[in-house]
């Protein structure tokens, strides 16, 4: 048995323990998780030195994206956003579900704009959402499909 698959989670756990009481821990946590995920994704592409380049690019890209998310949305924001997404999954098409966190001042909305079935027969809903953080609003669009167990999975965004 090789220990390489265990290297990333073990190193990440030790690094995260050092961030526990740091006021910038959300950003550091996001950076570390993003870097690990980006590196793992990059490892799926290329071979030889090309694979190393893909891992490096994936790690850098993931670290940047994770840092931005970690800076902006805290745990309560993510929970409120997820609750709005869950509610929008069963709301009538066109109904806007809003969320806000008075402690952080962050807010957003989710609206199902269309529903239907995928080519494989899954029930899917196209959604539009906004998130406002620090006075800046970002829009996103995507599609989520209902899984056999009743949960929803984002299939495009």
ABEGO torsion letter per residue (X at the ends): XBAAAAAAAAAAAAAAAAAAABAAAAAAAAAAAAAAAAAAAAAABEBEAAAAAAAAAAAAAAAAAAAAAAAABBAAAAAAAAAAAAAAAABBBGBBBBBBBAAAGBBBBBBBABBEBBAAGBBBBBBBBBBBBGGBBBBBBBBBBBBAAGBBBBABX
